[in-house]
Structures are given as C-alpha cells and as structure tokens.
Amino acid sequence: DYLEHITSIGPRTTGSPENEILTVHYLLEQIKLIEVQSNSLHKISVNVQRPTGSFSIDFLGGFTSYYDNITNVAVKLEPRDGAQHAVLANCHFDSVANSPGASDDAVSCSVLLEVLRVLSTSSEALHHAIIFLFNGAEENVLQASHGFITQHPWASLIRAFINLEAAGVGGKELVFQTDDSKRKTVSQLAKRPENPWLVQAYVSAAKHPFASVVAQEVFQSGIIPSDTDFRIYRDFGNIPGIDLAFIENGYIYHTKYDTADRILTDSIQRAGDNILAVLKYLSTSDMLAAASEYQHGNMVFFDVLGLFVIAYPYRVGLIINYMVITAVALYLGRKLLQPKHKSATYTKDFFCGLGITLISWFTSLVTVLIIAVFISLIGQSLSWYNHFYVSVCLYGTAAVTKIIFIHTLAKRFYYVNASDQYLGEVFFDVSLFVHCGFLTVLTYQGLCSAFISAIWVVFPLLTKLCVHKDFKRHGAGGKFIAFYLLGMFIPYLYALYLIWAVFEMFTPILGRSGSEIPPDVVLASILAGCTMTLSSYFINFIYLAKSTKRTMLTLTLVCTITFLLVCSGTFFPYSSNPASPKPKRVFLQHMTRTFHDLEGNVVKRDSGIWINAFDYTGMSHVTPHIPEINDTIRAHCEENAPLCGFPWYLPVHFLIRKNWYLPAPEVSPRDPAHFRLVSKEQTPWDSIKLTFEATGPSHMSFYVRTHKGSTLSQWSLGNGTPVTSKGGDYFVFYSHGLQASAWQFWIEVQVLEEQPEGMVTVAIAAHYFSGEDKRSSQLDALKEKFPDWTFPSAWVCTYNLFVF
C-alpha cells in the first residue's frame, strides 16, 4: 500500500509539489498513524528538516553542489527514557524526472515505513535509538543526506547506518559497501578501516543474505559511474555503514517502467526481513555504543548461493592465502626440480605450456576484440542487449574456439611424442600456477577479493592430489573424470554464481554508459575473461581428448552464423515488450540559448531541441522513424563556451560527445530564470570578486571558464576551494525546494595578465522538471514520434552565457 500510494503521486523531482508537498504529507500522515499504534515502551519523534548548504564531490570528474530549502523527514524511534546512540536507516522518496521511481527508491521508503511500524508496536525494548530518514533530494546528487548529516541535531547520535538504494528493479538486495573510508588507490585498500563488526552484524542477523566484498571493491574502483548516500555519510559524517541495492533488471531503472507492479512481493518481503532483523540487532548491540573502538581490520565476506555468508578477518585471509601459495610452491617445486619425461624435462614442458596457455588467452582476447570492433564500426552494437544469448554465441564461442585451436596446434606440432596423460598433468599444473599467480598479486595488492583465486587453487589442488594415483594407474578413465569434475564443482559453481551477478548488473549499465564507451568491446572483454577462467582447468582435456575437430567445427559454425545474423541486423537491441521492456534512453531538452559579449550585448541567440542518446548507437535506430534527426543536425561545440555551450544537467559531457540539435521555436517559461552581476570589486590581495544573484526553477547548473591569464582562486561554494570538472571548466549543481530565496554567491578571479576578451566566462542553465513550464508543444510533438521501444525523457531549459 505504501509503495503504490507513493508511486501513484507520479515523478517526484526535488522542488516539485509532488515531492515537497504531496509525498511529504503522505509520509507524515502514515508516521502519525504508526505513532498512534505504537507501544508505550517506545517514543517516536518526528522532524521535518529544510536544510541549505553546499559541498564539493569528486563524482563524475568533480563538481560542486548547492542546495536551498530541500526536505528531509526524520523519525526517531527510541526507548521511552531516551538514548545516547542511534543507528540510521536511510532511503529517499524523490525520483528522477519522468519516472515514478518505484525501485529507486519508493520501495525502500515503503519497507522502512513498515519496519518502523513493526518495531514501534513491538513489546521488545530497544537499547539504542533508530533514526529513519526519508530524504527528499538524493537524485540531486546526494544533497539531502548532506543536509542531514552536517546540520541535523540528531546526526551527533548516529554511530552506524544502513542505506537502501537501487541499481535495478526488484530481485535480491546486494550488500555492496561496508567500509567507512574514502575511495583509495588499489595499493591502499588494505590499510582502510572496514568496521568488521558491521559485517558480522549483517552475517548474524540477515535472514536472506546476499553480500560480497567483490561487489564492494568493484564499486569503489570507480568502474561503475554511480554513487549513493553512503558516500556522504562516510565522507562528511565519518560514520560506518552498510549499503544495499536491488540490482536485477536494471534495463528499466530510471525509466517510466519503474512502476510498483514490477516489484515482486517476494523482493519486498525479503528486503523487509533483512532490514528489520539487522536494525533490531544493531539497536540492541553493545558494539553500537562503542563503534569507534571496533574500527580495525578488514573483512573478507561473501554469501554462498544466498544461503549463508562466510566472513572472516582479512588477516585470517592473509594467512590462508600464504598457506595456499606455499602449498602450490611445494607441489610445483617438487616437480620442477626433477625431470619427469624421457624426451624432455618437465620444467621445459611446463614453461612451454605456460607460454602456450598465455598465447591462447591473448589471441582469444584479440579475436573477440576484433569482432567487437568490427560490429561496432558497422553500427550493430548492443545486438545482445535484448538477447543476451547472442553475446555468448558470438564472443563466448569465438573465445573458446581460439583457445582450443591454439592448444590443438601445440599438441599436434610441438608435443608430438609426449603422452596424453603427461600433457594433461602438465597443463593442469600450468592452470594451477596461473591461478596461484593471480592469488599472489591480489594478496600483495591488499584486495579482499583474493579469496576467489584461493578457491580456484585449493579445490583443484586437493582434487589432483586425491586422484593422482588413480590417474597414473588407469589414465583418464571415467572414474578419474568423475572425481575430477566433482573436485571442480565448488570453484565452478561459485564462479558461475559471481558471473551471473556481474552480467545482471553490467549488461543494463552498458545501455546507458554514454556514447564514448563501445559496449561490445567491454562485454567481449568480460566474456573473454570469463572464458579464460572457466576453461583453465579444462585445457588438459584438450590434450587427453582424441580429437577436437568436431568441437571446433561446432563452435565455429555457431559463431559464424551468429556473426552473420548480427551483421545483418537480425537482433534488434531494444524491446517494448510490457513483460520485459528494454528501452533505449534518449534525453530531449527544448532550449533557448543566449550568448552575451563583454559589453553585455547579445551576440547569438538560438533555440532548438537538444538530443542526447545515452548509448553507443546514438540515433541510428531512431532516424528511420524520425528522419529529421540525422547527422546533418549534429550539435556543434561552442569552443569558447564552458562545456561546449550546452545546458548539461550533470557534468557527463565527457561520456556523451554525440548529440543532436534540432532547430525549434523559442521557449518562454512562465517562471523565467534571472541572473545578474550584483557587484564587482577589487580585493586587498589584488583579485577581482564577482558577486552574482540567480533566481529560477528548482534545478539550475552554473558553469565557469577562466580565460588565459586568469585563475579562479576561491568562491563562496563548497569548502571555498573551486573544484574543476573534467576538461578544466567548473560545474555547480544547484537545486531548491519550495519558496527558496534568491541564490547569491561570489567567485574570486586572480588576474595574472589582462586579456582584451575579458577574464572569465560564466553560464547558467535553468531546467524545468515539473509543472507546465516543463512542456512545449514542439517537445510533445517530437516525443510522440519516438517509437515505443524508446524512453524519451523530456523537459524545457534555458541557457545564458556572459563574459566579464
């Protein structure tokens, strides 16, 4: 009921009545009903916060954020006599424009409302307080959480937090962050405090665990262009926490399809069971009161098929890893130090086998990359987006075929006189050595994910030692193969489980990763890596088998047929199937741009619909349906303007360089943005201080570019130190709630050498995400032309540039 009611309000962008009034009113209404039903053991306090603040963040290349009068609804559940310590449970009720935001993040807020109801009616007393934060500006790049943790009086009570997020729609909620340190380089990861007690709390309490330190290290590497409120609580509150997110079906994340009916009741129940259990555990834990005392050591943690979690201190993992490395060194050392074959020494064959294996892997990777680049060049990228099996049939088969081919050549022309059994043993040892090498490198780098390599070494080695005598006596018979496969069962099962999670998360991301990253190259590389890993201990069967001709012919045939079908455009990337939509994302901004010179005169004014496709295929699939959107209207970069003179909502200009500009009539919002220079003054330290004032819609972007001979020394935003975005320009993201005052701020420019064209160029873009100003007749007409397999997200904006 909570979820359906919140999503029925519609898109809830910060500053809109839907977000600031309707949703807030509904939350307060439900919280009031919960309070009436609560047990007298507990006390409930409710506070609506409207913070104003500013901060800088290195997300998306770096930018600065400013917010004014945004909304937080905070609820504190505590023992009747009060509490000195608290655990925070965070969700956000705002959504991106044009999406009902069921998974991101209305379902999390619905779960927290129900958890609050259950805990408040419980007859079990709490030891510590639980603060439920329903924040109203997360999609504005984490603003509301910053306002809460830096300004709210309850923030000082918080010792730990749980953050509920989404990168997909439903499914299992994955624990993908648990430490409280800022993102560091790989070599520094081992030195971070990870609060192992929080991991242990989750392990002990969660009823349906789904957690992996692998996900944490991948996410914090920056590979995935996303972030959550976790970062704000970590960086600005220095509080340890757990970050959870739904990851399945990311194809419809942030689209109109993110509706309540697509989230299975099972997913909601599962998340509720886990959150309720972990919050109850933390709110009665003695460790919460002394959380700072437990900030030591890292944890290796991973779930086993969602059944239970294995967790142990990293120092224990180090001991295990070193023991495994030592065991391999003894096993291989004993063999390498004495010859094992009449015609050639084992050492020579081992290192030749290692070279052949590495060559097979390298050529396999090169082969799939050549195919991927060719597919990209002919305009057939993402052919697997709606049919994942296509990627396996194309890139997977090509990778396997090349590996088998190289080893078949080696068997036929190099290892001519060696017995099959001997070669099978050599190549088993080669695979063991390679995995041990990965284990050594990952352990040296301090990565907790090294446990995966340990699994790939321990079980195969134990298996080999167990079947060694049987292999020598009877050869590669059925009994040997059965035992061998049984021993490989655990590493292969876990690898497939991880691979499923990787593709579940990464495949949809490749459909919204911008125009500069070829998704086929990325996916082909991942598939090649998976193939290398999964084939490693089966390479020896190539040498044990009588012939590989039939296998190679079958794989080649599958790859060739799939390649031809992809080249012919048989597999369309997108789908409007109501049961499983996979839409193409397109952003449409109907804008009017005005450029002023140094004297304030208008030197250029134009209007049009600015079109951005969020994947590598650009508009190639759309052009046949809307002929006017073609390469003749590709957007031209204004070289002298910051961010090419376009109204970027976020600084993602480096990810999306292909865009289109379709001429259209001027827009005339009823609430136009106003920007003016309030004052210009010389400071005692010989810099120029420019003070500006801006008023306008709830979302605006401010850009700065300094001219040659000038530098931006300080400003009134963030911590006072200007932060550049990628490309060297400065980007400020601004938003406000209802009834915000005029935004006034200043920048200080140090002029080292005066230039005739001025010292600085600034621009302000106003984005209309709600109300009547959001629409225009031309925008509506263009949206109607888009095919049903697209998701065009549209709004009106204005852009004004000035030189000083």
FIBADREN-528438 format. One record per residue (C-alpha): residue in three letters; x, y, z. Coordinates in steps of 0.001 Angstrom, whole numbers, plus 500000, padded with zeros to 6 digits. Each point is the difference from the previous one (the first is absolute). Layout:
BEGIN
ALAXYZ/...
***
This chain:
BEGIN
ASP500000500000500000/TYR502784502419500885/LEU501796499302496731/GLU496924500303497815/HIS498945503253501639/ILE503424501654499691/THR500430498994496351/SER496424501072499164/ILE501107503575500742/GLY502144499762496870/PRO503557501268499386/ARG501310501765503102/THR502823502352499093/THR501428502222502709/GLY498188503338500132/SER496807498667498433/PRO496679500044501894/GLU499857496226499515/ASN503229499599501962/GLU499909502866502491/ILE496282499957500861/LEU498118496868498928/THR502631497393500899/VAL501057501770503189/HIS496361500314501073/TYR499401496300499334/LEU503108498955501960/LEU499051502169502976/GLU496469498651499889/GLN501200496383500096/ILE502574500724502694/LYS497242501585502110/LEU497875496845499649/ILE503004497872500993/GLU500610502226503016/VAL496397499544501176/GLN500371496210499844/SER503441499863501635/ASN500794498196503244/SER500471502185503086/LEU503499498519500378/HIS501119502172497106/LYS500069503686499232/ILE499632501376496471/SER501227503466499012/VAL499413501506496566/ASN501942502867498458/VAL499692501623496570/GLN503327501579499083/ARG500507502584497232/PRO503795500337499711/THR502093502346497864/GLY503647499252499277/SER502791499340497530/PHE502747497435499438/SER502419498769497357/ILE500246496404498844/ASP502388498169497666/PHE497201497984498391/LEU499732500252496151/GLY503338501742499732/GLY499329502459502812/PHE497451502761500560/THR498407502109502714/SER496453499763501301/TYR497794502667501601/TYR496532499376501453/ASP497432502278501606/ASN496942499083502081/ILE499829496359498946/THR498041497504502114/ASN500847497216502435/VAL497436498111502071/ALA501766498475503001/VAL498402497656502533/LYS501703498910503214/LEU498854496817501695/GLU501594499649503432/PRO499442498571503476/ARG497536501977502119/ASP502918501354502103/GLY501944501097496922/ALA503303498797498531/GLN503507501367499509/HIS500825497910496939/ALA498136499307496798/VAL500097498011496783/LEU498786501758496847/ALA497827498383497315/ASN500005502101496822/CYS497848500036496864/HIS498941502744497590/PHE496501500775498773/ASP500936502300497107/SER500358498592496489/VAL501656500990496743/ALA497906501983497528/ASN497379498043498054/SER500277496828502090/PRO497661498793502762/GLY503085498737501815/ALA498476496864501531/SER503296498181500509/ASP502091503162500245/ASP499077500523502742/ALA496317499913500966/VAL500124496295500827/SER502793500604502519/CYS498004502757501695/SER496980497671500041/VAL502092497284501634/LEU501277502463502611/LEU496464501181500791/GLU498964496412500633/VAL503150499275502030/LEU499236503103502081/ARG496437498752500559/VAL501137496512501024/LEU502709501244502366/SER497776502662501566/THR497301497451500853/SER502504497464501322/SER500011499138503691/GLU503792499655499888/ALA501835503013501381/LEU502738501641497921/HIS503378500821501524/HIS500815502672497436/ALA498024502324497757/ILE499217499314496350/ILE499769503053497769/PHE498019499504496799/LEU500964502613497421/PHE497690500479497028/ASN502081502406497957/GLY498598502076497173/ALA503036500871497878/GLU502193496970499281/GLU499582500146496245/ASN501424503529500229/VAL503357498332500529/LEU499644499166503711/GLN499011503444501273/ALA497409499090502663/SER502276497517501777/HIS502685502708500146/GLY497496502449501496/PHE499023497434502626/ILE503404498721501070/THR501639503439500133/GLN497135502030501500/HIS497378497914501794/PRO500241499883503821/TRP499368496234499990/ALA503064499381497798/SER502315500039503038/LEU498222496907501408/ILE500659497805496958/ARG502634497276500354/ALA499158497907496924/PHE497586500046497071/ILE498245497837497445/ASN499375501526496571/LEU497338498539497710/GLU500480500651496290/ALA499325498542496574/ALA501934499391496790/GLY497236497806498632/VAL496398499071500585/GLY499349497368502649/GLY501785496722500502/LYS502475499549502802/GLU501473502979501786/LEU503786499775499840/VAL502317501228502751/PHE502673501720497909/GLN501696502372502455/THR500815499650503687/ASP503114502050500749/ASP500150503620501184/SER503124501191498211/LYS500189502195496920/ARG500773498322496695/LYS503743499429499697/THR502432498560497534/VAL500175496229499778/SER503308499866501872/GLN498471501844502960/LEU496853497907500321/ALA501523497623502550/LYS500647502854502451/ARG496399501187500244/PRO497868499478503121/GLU497038497893498978/ASN498061499627503248/PRO499841496197500031/TRP497353500139502736/LEU497482501355497451/VAL500675497122497622/GLN499625497590502913/ALA496713501685500949/TYR498656499419496493/VAL501284496414499951/SER498409499279503366/ALA496659501693499369/ALA499100499949496273/LYS497509497251499205/HIS500654499963496242/PRO503623501145499564/PHE501370501208496677/ALA503361501679500515/SER503430500039498442/VAL503227501833500631/VAL500568499618496244/ALA497065502327499317/GLN501437502479502488/GLU503434500081498397/VAL498567500225496473/PHE497619502843500951/GLN502667501957501857/SER502443499650497124/GLY497880502546498111/ILE499216497655497080/ILE496268500514500526/PRO499078503686499454/SER497648500219502967/ASP499950500960503654/THR497665499902502986/ASP499314501786503283/PHE502500497547501513/ARG502778502279498748/ILE498563503048501809/TYR499633498250503355/ARG503492498562499594/ASP501805503121498786/PHE498144502752501877/GLY498776498097503051/ASN502885497538500473/ILE497388497380500829/PRO500280496305499100/GLY497131498435498123/ILE498537497346497751/ASP498904500810496448/LEU497336497787498429/ALA498466500210496535/PHE497609498056497799/ILE501996499022496899/GLU497719497891497780/ASN498404501323496810/GLY501984503217499742/TYR498603500432496488/ILE497043501984501361/TYR501779501802502834/HIS499351503780499752/THR497331499541497326/LYS496201500255499791/TYR499868496213500438/ASP501265500158503594/THR496509499416501375/ALA498712498346503167/ASP498487497005498180/ARG503429498931498724/ILE501420499481503485/LEU499096496550501231/THR498516499654503470/ASP502694497402500690/SER502705502645499445/ILE498287502434502366/GLN499509497298502643/ARG503592498830499687/ALA501371503557500378/GLY497672500639502928/ASP501086496825501772/ASN503666500947499632/ILE499684503679500962/LEU497772499280502985/ALA502348497318501299/VAL503173502078499554/LEU498455503130501571/LYS498745497990502990/TYR503443498476500379/LEU501808503357499848/SER497522501794502268/THR500626497451502742/SER503747499571499397/ASP502573501089502576/MET502418500646497144/LEU497944502901498644/ALA500700502122503081/ALA503747499511499570/ALA500153499773496210/SER503264501968499795/GLU501789497296502000/TYR499251497401497346/GLN501385501916497006/HIS502837497662499272/GLY500817497425497401/ASN498308499000496762/MET497533497227499376/VAL499775497448497250/PHE496319499201499522/PHE497917498248497388/ASP496719498170499904/VAL499717496403498843/LEU497179499875497442/GLY497952502324502214/LEU499731497350502712/PHE502495501327502524/VAL502983502354500219/ILE503594499036500657/ALA501920502818501681/TYR503417500110501602/PRO502624502684500782/TYR502323500917497161/ARG503003499038502108/VAL498586496460500145/GLY499569500184496243/LEU503650500994499663/ILE501090496932501966/ILE497771497770497850/ASN501326501566496795/TYR503635499609501037/MET499390496392501012/VAL498408499289496630/ILE502854501703498129/THR502523497995502038/ALA498176496733499253/VAL500080500729496249/ALA503665500953500217/LEU500802496665501672/TYR497842498032497567/LEU501463501615496883/GLY503492500365501419/ARG500258496254500540/LYS499130499442496343/LEU502029502819498484/LEU503195498918501730/GLN500074496532498421/PRO499346498809496419/LYS496844497955499463/HIS500242498884496375/LYS502543498270497879/SER499985502312496984/ALA499867503353501776/THR500170501304503501/TYR496804500798501844/THR501290503524500631/LYS500343500726496297/ASP496570498583499195/PHE498430501890502890/PHE501306503395498907/CYS499218499292496355/GLY496482499045501096/LEU499760503232501972/GLY501027501966496924/ILE497507498145497790/THR497199500608502524/LEU500757503724500203/ILE500214500205496186/SER496641498219499695/TRP498417502439502457/PHE501550503033498321/THR498959498942496499/SER496552499132501335/LEU499639503524501401/VAL501329501577496797/THR497568497929497906/VAL496892501039501934/LEU501172503623500056/ILE500457499998496214/ILE496462498643499620/ALA498657502543502528/VAL501715502941498279/PHE498718498885496597/ILE496452499627501341/SER500270503486501526/LEU501321501552496777/ILE497168498623497861/GLY497420501402502437/GLN498747496752501545/SER501002500665503624/LEU497800498699502809/SER498503497220497839/TRP500101497875503195/TYR498276502641502195/ASN496592498395499552/HIS501338496478499349/PHE502918499255502313/TYR500551496554498495/VAL501223501789496849/SER503091501257501840/VAL500802496482501217/CYS499475498493496541/LEU502139502713498386/TYR502794500918502408/GLY499925496991502316/THR500278497444497220/ALA502727502022498241/ALA502050500119503208/VAL499627496266500691/THR500751499053496382/LYS503221501991499931/ILE501203498464503289/ILE499281496463498760/PHE501592500775496617/ILE503298501232501472/HIS500303496998502311/THR499078497579497218/LEU502818501464497880/ALA502400499644502939/LYS498967496373500521/ARG500384499142496335/PHE503204501854499111/TYR501905500585503233/TYR499158497257502487/VAL500241497329497296/ASN501489497159502021/ALA498593500801503457/SER497295497798501469/ASP496512501408500440/GLN500010499236503732/TYR503288501809500495/LEU498786503076498091/GLY496729499990501950/GLU501989500149503227/VAL502313502742498689/PHE497120502248499003/PHE498170499405503261/ASP503136501255501763/VAL500195502988497644/SER496425501015500902/LEU500765499538503688/PHE503067502213499636/VAL498043502743498199/HIS497275500112502646/CYS502636499992502709/GLY501627502941498214/PHE496707501923500105/LEU499652499094503670/THR503489501354500695/VAL499378503275498159/LEU496590500630501597/THR501365499191503448/TYR502942502345499464/GLN497592502762498918/GLY498035499518503223/LEU496745499073498273/CYS497516497941501973/SER498772498554496686/ALA503108497801499991/PHE497845497331501660/ILE498610499160496531/SER503458499059498717/ALA500569498012503194/ILE496867497954499225/TRP501299499407496458/VAL503249498646501413/VAL498961498038503097/PHE497269497737498618/PRO501736499054496723/LEU503254499273501890/LEU498233497796502545/THR498185498234497162/LYS503242499407498125/LEU501714498587503044/CYS497054497677500642/VAL499768498607496443/HIS503724500067499193/LYS500631496291500571/ASP496807498978498220/PHE500995502166497032/LYS503466498475499791/ARG498659496463500314/HIS496912500104497784/GLY500402503140497891/ALA497201502422499240/GLY497189497524500487/GLY496445500587501110/LYS500849499697503696/PHE502741502622499703/ILE497764502393498069/ALA497158499584502528/PHE502288500761502948/TYR501636502850498130/LEU496692501661499149/LEU498767499501503557/GLY503080501780501333/MET499479502872497585/PHE496344500337500931/ILE500425502618502766/PRO502273502493498168/TYR497962499700496792/LEU496653500311501767/TYR501136503077501906/ALA501568501505496865/LEU496750499572498076/TYR498095501567502908/LEU502318503026499925/ILE499907500217496211/TRP496196500067500113/ALA500127502947502444/VAL502568501814497826/PHE497906499726496833/GLU496782500749501909/MET501507503327501032/PHE502298500939497097/THR497888499121496951/PRO497296502633500675/ILE502679502572500931/LEU501557499600496542/GLY496717501290498561/ARG500365503295501862/SER503754500512500176/GLY500253502773497425/SER501099500347496414/GLU503755499665500552/ILE500287496497501452/PRO499465497225497401/PRO497803497531501922/ASP500883497065497756/VAL503691500459500773/VAL499267500047503735/LEU497689496990499922/ALA502303498032497694/SER502900500633502391/ILE497955498852503005/LEU498854496875498160/ALA503569499247498906/GLY501145500334503626/CYS497215497688501169/THR500906497505497271/MET503670500017500994/THR499094499382503635/LEU497446497280499343/SER502164498233497406/SER503157499976502102/TYR499666496571501625/PHE498396498502496902/ILE502939500781497705/ASN501540496674501010/PHE496989498194498482/ILE501055501398496610/TYR503158497923500341/LEU498156496987501430/ALA497371500020497226/LYS500596498004496835/SER498751502797497746/THR498664503535500361/LYS498989500416496366/ARG496265499459500525/THR499914502355502987/MET501826502751498117/LEU497800499613496914/THR496832500226502105/LEU501212503092501877/THR501228501641496794/LEU496685499329498303/VAL498036501535502919/CYS502306503038500077/THR499865500513496211/ILE496217499724499779/THR499550502370502942/PHE502529502429498484/LEU498151500060496668/LEU496631500454501714/VAL501377502874502109/CYS501540501671496943/SER496681499765498178/GLY498209501723502884/THR497854496998500933/PHE500254500660503734/PHE498412503328500882/PRO501505501387503232/TYR496879501450501607/SER496581498770501011/SER496641501462500995/ASN498692496641501206/PRO497813500928503011/ALA501174496921501890/SER503700500800499566/PRO500678503403498409/LYS503535500946499018/PRO499636503586498793/LYS502515502270498332/ARG500549503104502136/VAL499858503418498330/PHE500056503424501667/LEU498196502859498243/GLN500506503593501169/HIS498082502773498262/MET502216502978500658/THR500694503590499129/ARG503624501141500159/THR501149503595500342/PHE503665501015499743/HIS501179503410501247/ASP503320501717499318/LEU502240502007502344/GLU497795503086499651/GLY496838498034500801/ASN498688500040496439/VAL498256496945498591/VAL502317498557497342/LYS498142496776499353/ARG496581498579500783/ASP498590496704498816/SER497408497433500967/GLY499626496319499395/ILE499464496574501461/TRP503291498619501279/ILE500062496217499703/ASN502256497625501929/ALA499963496243499550/PHE501440498203503001/ASP501545497079498168/TYR502624499399497330/THR497564499547497102/GLY499037503674500114/MET496887500693497927/SER500640497455497233/HIS497001497863500959/VAL497756503033500495/THR500765501823496727/PRO497855497667497810/HIS497012500875502215/ILE500837503723500330/PRO501932500978496832/GLU500610503563501189/ILE502321498660502723/ASN503082499099497992/ASP503670500925499790/THR499255503263498155/ILE498824501461503308/ARG502876498721502150/ALA500624502508502801/HIS502924502352499481/CYS502292500659502960/GLU500361503673500919/GLU503746499956500660/ASN500060503230502024/ALA497133499019502284/PRO500286497753503064/LEU498817496436499370/CYS499600500779496267/GLY497200502472500636/PHE497333497432500852/PRO497783499738503104/TRP501414496858501571/TYR497913498938502993/LEU502995498086501405/PRO503646500156498851/VAL499807496911497779/HIS501225501812496883/PHE503070497754499840/LEU497789496887499822/ILE497577501313497363/ARG501646501781497074/LYS497459499055497326/ASN496967502267500198/TRP497536501628497629/TYR498420503453499842/LEU496692500260498158/PRO498949503637499358/ALA496744500958501745/PRO498152503177501111/GLU501046501845503144/VAL498795498818503404/SER498377502467502386/PRO499608498555503501/ARG497520501819502231/ASP502638499955502739/PRO503081501164498062/ALA503449499811501529/HIS501682503286500896/PHE503748500423500376/ARG501851503214500769/LEU503326501321501193/VAL499347501591503412/SER503452501457500526/LYS503558499997498723/GLU502760501050502358/GLN503756499954500323/THR501222498128503090/PRO503026501085502117/TRP501866496950498682/ASP499632501166496363/SER497267497701498795/ILE496588500841498553/LYS496964498917501986/LEU496818499515497955/THR496739499599501905/PHE497033498503498132/GLU496326499461500686/ALA497817497395498306/THR496357499088500237/GLY498135497386498033/PRO498625496449500042/SER500925497305502506/HIS502936498746497929/MET502735502169498515/SER503583499415498894/PHE502719502638500197/TYR503166499738497898/VAL503254501967500179/ARG502956500172497619/THR502973502219500792/HIS501810501676497116/LYS503710499883499293/GLY501881501942502677/SER497229499543502610/THR499419497441502730/LEU497032499333502280/SER501539500297503474/GLN496994499572502300/TRP496221500209500198/SER497144499910502485/LEU499037496448499022/GLY501023496640501447/ASN502930500338502373/GLY501180503167498244/THR502443498281497654/PRO498775499826496372/VAL499846496480498563/THR500393499476496254/SER498103497407498023/LYS501517497902497207/GLY501209502320497275/GLY501012502811502352/ASP496690501892500265/TYR498164500469503299/PHE496555498477500509/VAL497551500919502775/PHE496812497994500483/TYR497227502040501652/SER496574499001501266/HIS497383501333502366/GLY496783498900501648/LEU496924502161500197/GLN500159503722500845/ALA503757500361499729/SER501637503415500190/ALA502171501384497187/TRP503275498128499618/GLN502850502403500674/PHE503636498953499768/TRP503398501367499030/ILE503100498894498162/GLU503474501475500256/VAL502188500249496907/GLN503746500566500140/VAL501082501897496876/LEU503634499355499150/GLU499841501510496528/GLU497166502169498679/GLN498394498805496774/PRO497853502098497609/GLU497344497279499953/GLY499485500148503777/MET501006497848502944/VAL497192497461500422/THR496994498518498171/VAL497035498801502046/ALA496737498372498960/ILE496851498948501785/ALA497530497357498822/ALA496496499728501430/HIS498280496591499871/TYR496217499762500274/PHE499219496511501304/SER496442500504501249/GLY496863502010499401/GLU498800501574496775/ASP503407501569499277/LYS501391496503499483/ARG498122499530496725/SER499816501589496572/SER497834499109497027/GLN503079499273497852/LEU501427497716502695/ASP496731498121500345/ALA499716499620496231/LEU503546498643499696/LYS499518497603502915/GLU496934498551498273/LYS502132499087496979/PHE502395497861502005/PRO499394496248499652/ASP498618498099502997/TRP503332498251500660/THR501557503317501052/PHE499714501949503235/PRO500245503688499107/SER500368502062503183/ALA499161503607499110/TRP499998503428501610/VAL500436503693499185/CYS503121501980500865/THR501696503327499354/TYR503690500861499738/ASN501588503434500454/LEU503702500743499583/PHE501860503123501180/VAL503558501283499772/PHE501599502188502712/
***
